[in-house]
Amino acid sequence: MAGSSIIQNPEIQKAVVPMSVDFYHASGELGWVDENVELLHGIPVEKMSKSPEHEYFVYVLLRLLEEILPDTHFVAKERPLTTADSEPEPDLMVVKGEERSFRTSHPSTAALVVEVSVSTIERDRLKAAIYASAGVQEYWIVDPSRAAVTVFRCPEKDNYANQQEWVGTGLVSSNAIPGFQLDLATFFS
């Protein structure tokens, strides 16, 4: 894109005007924003393409979650999570309630959000503030290149009070979704 370097200019970065979630929705309905964009802190950001490795790990995690979820929760893949100033589309999120309760609005919080970071680790780390402000109980970043899982717990305003990383081996268990756990040595092999 010819004008993409303009965003690199610090003066332009200071002058960017964030859009509201309502304006983002209206822009989408008018075709001004396509489905390959998510809203992060009021800024429309193009989503990354999905590699086979990314899709593999998302599918494995989806299957594991579906096997253990109680009837009181459902798992959503790449579905918007609407907050005060953002609408990210996490790879997976576990939401309390029934899917039909969200026919006319997107979820505004979740028990668990998982992002698989094949090429988006910095962006996914920045999303922690969005998920914490939405009251997401647990946020996992799965990084296949490092065989690592970072777990954020205890949301407080726009941050998590607890962050822990496992690399290579170990058993990672969810506090938000009892029974959901990953044996890293097996999961990344």
N, C-alpha and C positions, 0 to 999 in steps of 0.2 A: 504494500500500500504506500503510495507516494507521500502522503501527509503523515504517516505514522511516526516519523522522527520528531514531529512537533511536540508530541507528548513528553519527549525527553527533556525539553526546555524547562528549567525550574520556574521561570516566570509564567509560562503557560500552565504548569502544574498547579501553581498557586491560584490561578484564575478559573480553573475548572469549576463549573457549577453542578453540584450533585442534583440528580432527579429524585423525586419522591417515588415510592412504590406505586402509588396510584397513577402517576404520569407514565411510569414504566409499563404498567398494564395497558393503559390507553395507547401508548406508542406501539405496543405489540399488536393490539387489535387493529391498528391502522396500518400495520406492516412496516413501521419505521424501525422496529427492533425485531430481528428474526429469532428463531428458536435456538440458535447457536450462541446465545448471549445470556449471562446471568448478571443480576444486579448486586454489586458488592459495595457497601457503604455509599450508596447513591450513585455509583459509577457503573455504567454498563460495560461488562468485560466479556470478551469472546472466550467461549469455552474451548478447551484443548480437544483435539481429535483423540479417539480412543484406540490405543494399540491392542493387538491380540493379547499381550501380557496383562494389560489393564483389565480387559474384559474377562479374562480367565479368572483373575483373583476376585473380581466383583461377583462373578457367578458362583465361585466356591463359597464365598462369604454369605451370599444370598441363600444358597442351599442350606448352609449350616444354621443360619438364623431361622429359616422357615421350619426346620426340623424341631427346634426347641421352644419356639415362641408360644406363650399361652394365648388362649382365645381372646384375651383382653387387649392384645397388641397386634399390629400388622407391620410388615416390612415393605418399604417403598423404594424403588430403584429410580434414581435421577428425577425425583419429584421435587417441585419447589417447596422451600420452607420460607414462609413470609415473616419478616421481622419489621421493626419500625423503619429501617432504612435500607434493607437488603432483601434479596430473594435468591440465595444460592440454591443450587440443585445438587445436593450431595449424592455421591455414588449410591449410598444406602442410608436409610434412616428407619429406626423403629419408633413407631408412634403408638401411643396409648389410645384405644378406642376402636371404633369400626370404620372401615374405609368409606362406607356410605355417609358417614357423618361429615365427610369432606367433599361432598359433591359440589358445593357452591363456594368453598374457600379452601386454600391450602393450609396445611398444618402450620402452626406458629411456634411450636416447640416439639421436642422429641426426647425419648428416653436415651437413645443412642444414635449418633451420626458416625458414619465411616466414610473416609475418603481414601481411595487407593491412589498413591502418588507415584506414578511411573515417571512423570516429567513435570510435576506441578508442586513440588515439596514446599517451596517458599510461599506460593499462593495459598496452599492448604494450611500452612502455619498461620498466615494472616487471617484465615477464616475462623480460627479459634475464638477471636474476640466477638465475631458475629454470633457464633453458636453459644458462647457463654452468655451474651446479652439476651439471647432467646430462652435461656434457662435449660438448654440441652444438658441432661445429667452427665453424659459421658460422650467424649469425642475421641475417635481413634483415627490416627493416620497410619496407614499400612504402606510401607516403603519396600517394595520387592528388591530394588537394586542393592539395598543394605541388609535385607532379611530382617527388617526392624518394624516394630510397632510402637508408636508413641500414644499413650493414653492420657487424656486430660479429664480431670474429675473435679467436682465441687465448684460449680459456676458461681462467680461473684461479679455482678455488674457486667463488665466486658472483659473478664479474665477468668482463668481457672486457678483455684488455690493449689491444686495438686497436678503435677505433670510427671510422668514416669515413662522411661523408654526401655524396651527390651530389644536386644540385638542378637541374632543368630540362634539362640536357644532359650528355653524357658517356657513356662506355661503362663499365658496372659488370660486372666479371667475378668469378666465384666461384673461390676457391682450393680449396674442398672438393669441388666438382663441376666437373671440367675440361670446358670447352665450354659451360657455362651462363653466358650474359652477356645484358645488356640494354642496348640503345642507347636512352637515356632519351627523346631527342627523338622517336623513332619509337614507343616503347612507350606514352608518355602522350598521343600525338596522337589 
